[in-house]
């Protein structure tokens, strides 16, 4: 994914295929963060007077200029000045020649904190963001209606075991050089300038190899870079700051737990009449993206189903917990996990097949009200019917349901006992270009240049090598230029670098569409060498979504949506109480698939990654995965992270059927499966014993009555 053009030596932005942690500089020092051991209080004293030789401490008073970084409208202090907001809050940075020593010092330095001193806050002030949605009239349940209530909690936290986050800072001749895996370069540069007092033109950033894409990183990496820069500027030496593995898990990959309470009223025929949804998210001490999280969760909670009366309250709370976030690429998965399992619970309560229940309530273009949230559902009905046929869902679900009713009548430990199985269905949407995004305040642009030698240069920043391959193949298919003659141009400076972060929405779907339009504009000019070289620039305007009413929160929140469904079939090993996968079936309606092989590989990899998270401390192998793409000539749509919105819900549904008890919390522990199964078995034995005793008493009573006669 390297550009052919040589990058200028004075460019303010460079790209490297190296890990920052592998880089070394002469005279480099190592740094570590001194953190608060308590969640709240007031700093009385830091015992930092007895540091070893050639070891240095820098805190609030040593910051050259601005004491905070700014992420959107949220200001985050580099180091605590007096008051502690959360456990692990940075108090300062220690730098020295020995990495182990500085890390040890940060753990052992005595800190005097008055834990009884903290500001009391009113409950209302604890809400960082809120979104209320209400459509339709209040519905009064009728006599035959069924009300289903449940709380669903998703605490899936994808761990990254590659390089931990951090930065290498170098100060030379009044210029600052920063090498780091940052996803929001323009924001990083502005904050570095504000903190150090160095002009943006004199800050040179090398974006090193990027692996982790958790939303926390968008602000945490900037915080780390600025903290490292403080030590570098004060010492006038190269300084490298690397998080430890435990710090990475606690601060970089700390994902908010989402609790969603669903109350659904349905008719006896299964038609949804009303939905009441309450969403709670503990974001910790602060979260710059709280409002967007609240908005996206609320929108996704409307699901893919038509409902005439709906109430949704999405609340993001702050606390003295470690700041946490939700990755924007998988934020919808929390809402779809809840609503899809709610649909499966409704199916269980009403006796209506899960597939038929969904087909009955599925949103269609004709059913959607312009005064509500509108989604493009495409050929969702055809997709559901196709995947159900492929997996033989209807027959298997009916058989496993019958098996569930008689699960304890046989000796399950016997090798002749029928296997305990379950099958689960889930469907979801993947949105592109969220109109309410706090990030897309600036326009997105892609520039394409064709030289006289008919070499094509694409000026942009793809989020991965797979995306770059898709860009090459798409451009080649339109222009006729061979992929090997299509190159990436990343020669940016501080004035031309993209202002938006490398979010999934911006990097993949929108930019891919811009490349398509740009290549179509180039096509006729490329045929004539006389018109070469030629440059085409295509721009996505933020306000071009005229179908979204931000004030009333109605209309189409996404420029386009992708529909997908998944069915999971599993079997429960009653010796080890672990689920064994029998098959995963996936179908997606994503327009024209430009590279089916790459798309299929990407989906399979996403499935394997997600399977590692649904059962704690267990490796689940997927040997049978069926992937179907709906045939289409429509414009390519985003596949993104839709697997994350499907797999936990389908998995929980299948596991619930196999265990015989609704699973309401993800991820699941093996012990939980064992305890649930044994509890159900004990309850069944008790009920069976009581039934036998009642039968014996009735027979004895009848016998006594006969003797008396």
N, C-alpha and C positions, 0 to 999 in steps of 0.2 A: 504494500500500500504506500509505496514511496513515490514522490514526484520525480519526473525526469529533469525538470528545470532545476538548476542549482540555486539553492536559497541564498539570498544576499547575506553577507557577513554582518551587516548592520540591521538586519530584520529584527523587530521587537518580539516576534513570535516564531519559534522553531518547533519542529516535531521530531521526536526521537523514538526509536524502537527499543531503547534500553530502559531498564528499571532504574528509578532514581536511587534505590538502595544499593545498586551495584556501582554507582559513580563515586569517584574519589578525587580529592583535591589536595595539593601540597599544603601541609600545615592545618589540615581540617580538624575541627573539634566536633565532639558529639554532644548532643543536647537531650535533655529529658524534662518533662513537665512536673513541677511540684503541685500536687493536687490536695484539695480539702478532704479530710477524712470524714467529715460530717455534712449532712444535707443543709443545715441552716445554723446561723449564728453570726457573731461579730469577731473579726480577727483582733486579738490582743497583742500577739508577738510572734515573730518568726525567728527561730533559733538558727540564724545563718551566719553567725560571726566566726564560727570555727571551721570553715570550709578548708579542705586540703589545698595545698599549693597548686597553682595553675587550674583551679576550679572556680567558676564564677557564677554569681546569681544575679538575675535581672527580674525586676517586678514592675509594679504599676508606675513607680516614680522614674523608671529608666526608659520608658517608652518615649521616643523622640518627639512625636507629634500627637495625632489622634489616639485616644485611649480605647476606642471601640472600632470594630468593623461594622459595616452597614450592609445587611442583606435585605433587599427590598426596603420595607419600612421598619425593620427590626435592627436595633443596635445591640451588639454582643460585645461585652468587655473582653479585652485581651487577657487581663488578669483581674482578680478580685481586688478591690481597693480596701474595703472595710467589711462589707456584708457578704455572707455566703448564701448562694441561691440554691445550690444542689451539691450532692456528694460527688466529689471528683472535680469540682470547679477549679480551673487553673489559678494558682496563686503566684506563679512565677516560673522562670525557666533556668535550669542549671546546665552549664556547658563546661566541658573539660576534655582532656586527651583520652580518657578511658571511658568507653561507653558503659561497661558494667558498673563502674564506680559511680557515674552520675545517676544511673538508674537506681542504684542502691541508696544513694544519698536522698533521692526524692522520696523513697519509701521510709527512710529512718529519721529524717529531720523532724524535730519536735515542733509542733505548732500549737500555740495557745489560743484557743477559740472559746469565747463565751457562748455556749450552746443555748443558753436561756434568753439570749438577746436576739430577737428577730421581730420583724414587723408583722402584726396581725393584719390579715386581709379579709375583707368581706367576701362572702361566697360568690357574689355576682362578678367580682373583679377577677375571679379565677378562670373565667371563660375567655379564651384567646380568640375564638371565632365561633360563629353560629350561622346556620342556614336553615330557614324554615320554608317548607313547601306545603302548600295546601291547594288541591284542585277538587272541584266538584262540591256538591252539597253533603252535609253530614248525613250519614246513613244510619237509620234505625233498624237493627236486625229484626227480621221477620221470624215467625214461629218455627219454620222449617230450616232456617239458616243454621250454619255450623261456624263457630268461632274457634280459631286455632291460635294459641299463644305460645311463644318460645323465645328464649334469649340465646343468641349464637355468638360465640367468641372465637376470633381468629388471632392467634399469636405466633403465626409462622414467621420465623426469622431466618432468612437465607444467609448462611455463614460463608464467608470468603476466606479460603485458606491460602491465598497467594500472598503477595507482598502487602505489608501493612502500610497505612497512609503516612505521609510525611513530606519533607522537602529538604533540598540542599540549597543554601543561600551563599552567594559569593559577592563581596563588595570590592570593587576596583575603581579607582579614579573617580569617585563620586557616582558611580553607576552600580546598580544592583542587578545581579543575575540570579534567577530562581529556576530551579529544575524540579518539577513536581507533576504528579498525575492529576491535573486540575481539569474540571469539566466546564468551568465558567471563567474563561480567561479574562474577558473585559472587566468583570466584577473584581477578580483577583488583582488586576493591575491598579484599578482605582483605589482599592483598600490598601494595597502596599504603598502607594503614593501618599495616601492620607496618614498612614501610621509612621512612615519613615521620613516624610517631608521631601522625598526625591520625586522629581518631575516624572510623569508617565513616560515621556520620551526616553528617559534614562533607565527605565526598568525593562530588562530583557528576560522573557519567559520561555523556557523550553518545556513543552508538554511531553512528559515521558510516557512510557507504556501504561495504558489505562486498562484496568481489569474490573475494579469495583465500581458499581454505578448506583449505590444506595443514595437516596436523596439527602441523607445526612452529610454526605461528602461535599455537596454543593456549598455548604457553609463551613463545615469543619475543616476542609482542606485549606480554605482561605484563612481561617483562624490559625491553623498550624503554620502556614507560610509566613504570616505576619508575626507570630511569636518567634519563629526561627530568625526572621529578619531583624527583630529587636536585638537578639544576641549577636548576630552578624555585624550590625551597624555599630554596636557598642565596642565590640572586640576588634573590628577591622580584620577579621579572619573568616575563612569559610566555615560554616556551621551546618551540620546535618541533624535533623530532628526526625526520628522514626518512632512511631507508636509501637509499644510492645503488643504481643498477641492479645493479651487480656484487655489492654486499652482499645485495641481495634474492635473487639467484640462489644465492649461496654459503651464506647462513644461513637465509633464510626458505623457500626452495624446494628445499633440499638433501634429496634422497630417497635413502634407503638402498638399496644394491644387494642383491638377494636371490638367493642361489645355492641351488638345490634339486637334490639328487642322488636319482634314482629308480632303484630296482632292482626289477623286476617279473617274477614268474614266472607264465607262462600255459601252459595245456594246448595241444596242437596244434590243438584246436578253437577256441581263443581265450578260454577261460574263465579269468579271473584267479584264481590260487591264493594268491599272496602278494605283498605290497608292503612294501618297505623304503625309507623316505624320510628323508633327512638335510637339514635346513634350516640355512643359515648367513646371518646378517645382521650387518653391521658398523654399529653404531649411532653410532659416534663417541664423544666424551668422556662423554656421558650421554644418557639418554632416559627421561623420566618414565613413558612408556607402554610400556616394554620388555616387561613381562609380558603385557599384552593383545595386543601384536603377536605374541609367541611363541604365545600361545593361539589366536589367530585364524588364523594361518598353519597351525598344526597341524590345526585343525578343517577348514579348507578343503582341505588336502592329502589328506583322505580322499576328496574328490571326490564325484561322484554315482554311484559304482560300488560294487557289492557285492564285498567281499573277506573271506574267512574268516580270513586271517592277515595282520595289519598291524602294522608298527612305524614310528613316526614320532618323530624327535628334532628339536625346534625350538630353536635356540640363538641368542640375541642377545648379541653381543660388544661390549665397549667398547674404545676405542683412543684415540690422540691425534689422531684425525681430527676434522673439524668435526662437531658434533652434528647428527644427521640423524634423520629419522623416516619413517613411511609414512602417508599420508593414510588414515584409517579408512574413508572411503567407497570406497577402491579397494584396500584391503589384500588382499582376497580374490583380486584379479586376479593377484597374483604367484604364488599357489599354483595357480590354475586354468590359468595360462599353462604351468606345468610339467607338470601332470598331463594336460592335454588334448593337449599335444604328445607326451607319453609314449605316450598311446593311439594317436596317429597313427604313431608310430615302431613300436609293437607291430603295428599294421596292416601296415606296410611289411615287417616281419620275418616275419610269419606268412602274409602274402598274403590275409588276411581283410579285406573291405571295411570302412572306418572306421565307416560307419553300422551295419552288421551287428554289428561288434565292440562298439559302444556298446549297442545294443539287447540283446545277449546278456548284458551285465554290469550293466545299469542297475539302480539300487536301486529297489525297490518296497516298499510298506508291509509286505507279507507277508514279504519277505526280510530286513528289518532286525532286528538283535539288540538287545534293550534294554540289553545290557551294552556297547554301542559308541556311536558318534556316530550320532544319528538325525536324518534330514532329511525334511521333507515334500516329496516329489518330484512330487506332483500328477499331471497328465496328461503326464508327460515323454515317454512312448513315443509318444503321439498327436502331440505337438509335433514330435518328431524326424521322424516319418514325413511330417508335413505340410510341413515346411520342405524335406525331401529331394525331395518331389514337386514343390514350387513351383520349386525350383532345378534340377530334373532332375539331381540329384547323382550317382546311381548310374551313369547313362550317361556323364556327363562325366568322372567320376573314372576309369572304365574306359578311356575313350578317351585321356585324358591320361596314364594309366599306360602304355599301349601306346606312345604317342608318346615317353615318357621312355626307353623301352628302345631306341629307334632315333633318339635325338635328334641324334647326330652323323653319321648315315649320309647326310644331305642337306646341301647348302650352305645354312646358315641365313641367310647374307647375301643369298641370292637372293630376289628379290621373289616367286618362285613357291614358296618353301619354306613348309611349314605353320607356323603360329604356335606359339610356345612358351607354353603355358598351364599353370595350376595351379588346383586347387580345394581348399579346406580347410574342415573342420567343427570346431566347438567347442561345448560346452554348459557351463553353470555355474548356480550358485544364488546368490541374493541373500537374506541373512538379515536379520530385523528383531528388534530388542530382544535383543541378545546378553546372555545371563544372567550371563556372567562378566565383564561390563564393569566397569572401575574407575570409570567415570563414573556409572553408574546406581545409585549408592548412596543417592540420595535419590529420593523418589517424584516422578512427573511429573503435573502437574495442568493442566487446561483449565477455564476458567470462562466460561459463556455467560449473558448477560442479555438478556431480551426486555422492552422498555419498553411502556407503554400505547399508544404510537403504532405498535407492532409493528415496531420497529427492533431488530435483533439485534446485540449487541456480543460479539465473541469476544476473550477476554483471553488472549493468548499471543504468541509470537514466531515467526512463520514464517521459514524460512530464505531464501526468495526470493519474488518476485512471482508466479511460476508456482504455488508452493505455496499462496500466499494465494488465488489464483484458484480452485484446487481446493477449498480450504476454503469459499469462498463458494458455489460451485456445489453442493457436497455438502450444505451447510446449507440452501440454497434448495430442493433436491430433496426434502428430508425435511420441512422446516417449512412450505414454501409461501411463505416470505418472499422477495420479489424480491432478486436479488443486489445491486442498487444500494442496498438498505436494510440491508445487512449490513456492519458496520464492525469495524475492528480496534482493540482497546483495549490500549494499551501503557503505561498509566499505573502504572508500578511505582516502588517505593522500595527502600531497601537491605534492608528486612525481607521484602518480598513478591516481589522479583525471583527468577526461576528459578535454582536452585543448580547445575543441570547445564549443561554447554556445549552449544552449538548443533550437536551432531553430527547426521549424517544420520538415524541411527536415532531419536533423540529428537525431532527437529524435524519429520520427515515422517510416518513410518508410525504411530508410537505416538500422537502428537498428533492425527493425522487420525482414528484409531480412536476416541479420546476425544471428538472433536467429533461424530462420528457417533452415539455413544451418548448424548451430551448433547442433541443435537437430537431424537433419538427420545424422550427423556424430556420435552422441552419441547413436543412436537407436540400433545398433548391439551390442555395448558394454554393454548397460544396460541389455540386455537379459541374460548376464552372470555375476553373482555376483563376480566371481573370478577376473574380470577386474576392479572392483570398489574399491575405488573411482577413478573417472576419470574426467579430466578437458579438455575442448575444448575451444580454443580461435579463433574467426573469426574476420577478419579485412577488412575494406573497404579502399582501397588505393585511394587517391585523384586523382592520375594520371591514373587510370584504364580506364577512358573514352577516348578511342582512337579515337572515332568518332567526337570529338570536336576539331576544329582548332581555338585556342584562338587568334592567330595572325591575321587571316583573318576573324574571327568572323563568321565562317560557320560550318555546320554540326549539330550534335545532342547536344544541350546544356544540356539536361536532360538525366539521366540514364533510366528513363521511364516517360511516361505521361498518365494521366487519362482523358478521354473525358466524358463530361456531358452536358446535355441540360435542360432547364427549360422553362415552359410556365406558364404565369400568366394571369388570367382572373379577371377583376374587373368591378365594377359598380359605377357610380358617383352619389352621393347623391346631387341633385341640390338644396336641401333646406339648407344643411350645407356645401356644396362644399367639402365633404370629400370622398375619395375612399373607397369602401367596397369590400373586397375580395370575389370572388365567387369560386376561386379554384387555387391551385398551383400544377403543375405537374412537377416532377423531375425524370430524368433517368440518370444512370451513368454506364459506362463500366470500372470497376476497378478491373478486374480479379476476382479471387475467394474471396468472402466475408466470412471471418472467423467467424464473429459474426453478422449476419444480424440484429438481434434485437438491439444490441448496435449501429451498424452503422446507422440504421433507426432513433433511438432516437437522436443520435448525429446530424444528418442532420436536423431533425425537430427543435432541439434546435437552430441550426445555423440559420435556416429560421426565427424563432421568434426573435432572436437577430438582424438580419439584417433588419427585418421589422420595428424595433424601430427607425431605422436611416434614412429611405427613406423619411419620412414625419416629419418635425420638430414639436416637442411638441404634437405629436399625437400617441396614442396607437392603433395599427392595429392588430386585432385578426385573426389568420389563423385557421379556423375551418375545412377546407377541403384541406388536403395535400396528394397527391398521390406520392409514392416513388417506383421506379422500379430499380432493379439491373439486368444488363445484365448477363445472365447465362454464366459462364466461369470457366474453370479449369486452367487458366493461374495463374501465381504468383500474390499474392495480390498486388494491387497498392494503392497509397496514395489517400485518399479522402480529407484529410486536410481541407482547407478553400475554396473549390471550389464554395460553395454556395455564397460567397461574390463576386465571379467573374460572377455570373449568375443573382442573384436577382435584383440588381440595374438596369441592362440593360433591363431585361424582364419587370420590373415594369415601368420604364420610357417609354418603347414602348407601353405597355397597356394603361398607363395614357395618353400618347400623342394621341392615337386613341380615347379615351373617351372624352378628352378635345377638340380635333380637331386642336391641335397645337403641334408641336414638342417640347418636353421637352429636353433642352440641358444642364441643370445644376442640380446636385443632391447634397444634399437633396432638397426636394421641400417643400414650405410653403403652407398652406391652402389658405392664401390670394392670392398667386400666381395663384392657380387654379381658384379662383373666378375672379380675374382680367383678366386672359386669356379668360375665358368663356364669361364674360361680354363684353370684347373688340371684340371678334369674333361676338357676338350677335349684338352689335352696328354696326359693319361693314356690317353684313348681312342685317340689317334693312335699312341702308343707301343705300346699293346697290339695295335692293328690291324697295325702294322708288324711286330711280333714274330710275329703270327699268319701274316702273308704270308710272312715269312722261313722260318718252320717249314714252311709248305705247300710253298714252293719247294724246301727241303731234302729234304722227303719225296718230292716228284716227281723230284728229281734222283737220289735214292737208288734209287727204283723204276726209273728209266731206266738207271742203272748196273748194277743187278741184271739187267735185261733184256739189256743188251749183253754181260754176262759169260756169260749163258746161250747 
